[in-house]
């Protein structure tokens, strides 16, 4: 079993933390910021926050938006007690095309947010359970900071459904910054009281 790691979950005034400045080029500190995005407004809010509060203050930073998609077999469920399931090839192909189109839209929307702020970003699509796929991608990319949104799930929903942000805060190989949704959005009302 792997030992527990301390995880930074905030940005310090002088930067993204001491462990975030691993790579250098020509004496300048390089920071690789990875932002996990999905189709939710919360992930776009986290991306906007990262652009405004991290990337803008670190001109040499590189930005990667990463999107995790479930493999096609994730949507296949057994139909009998013996666990066998038959899915016609046309249905699998249709699922894959729909999933690819959804992924393309998510990534395009995220890159559009970056372009609106004149930030050049790379995109990466990883396949698998989002918790594990993002965790692995961050490690392989040698990220200095992972930023992701929180959906603001209550304690019971978080316990039942699991939380991607909670998992990544405890298992990612770099500091993790979790951006909460705006108060009005988190409460599900139009008021910000």
Secondary structure, 3 states (H helix, E strand, C coil): CCCCCCCCCCCECCECCHHHCCEEECCEEECEEEEECCCCHHHHHHHHHHHHHCHHHCCCCEEEEEEEECCHHHHCCCCCCCCCCCCCHHHHHHHHHHHHHHHHHHHHHHHHHHHHCCCCEEEEEEECCHHHHHHHHHHHHCCCEEEEECCCCCHHHHHHHCCHHHHHHHHCCCEEEEECCCHHHHHCCCCCC
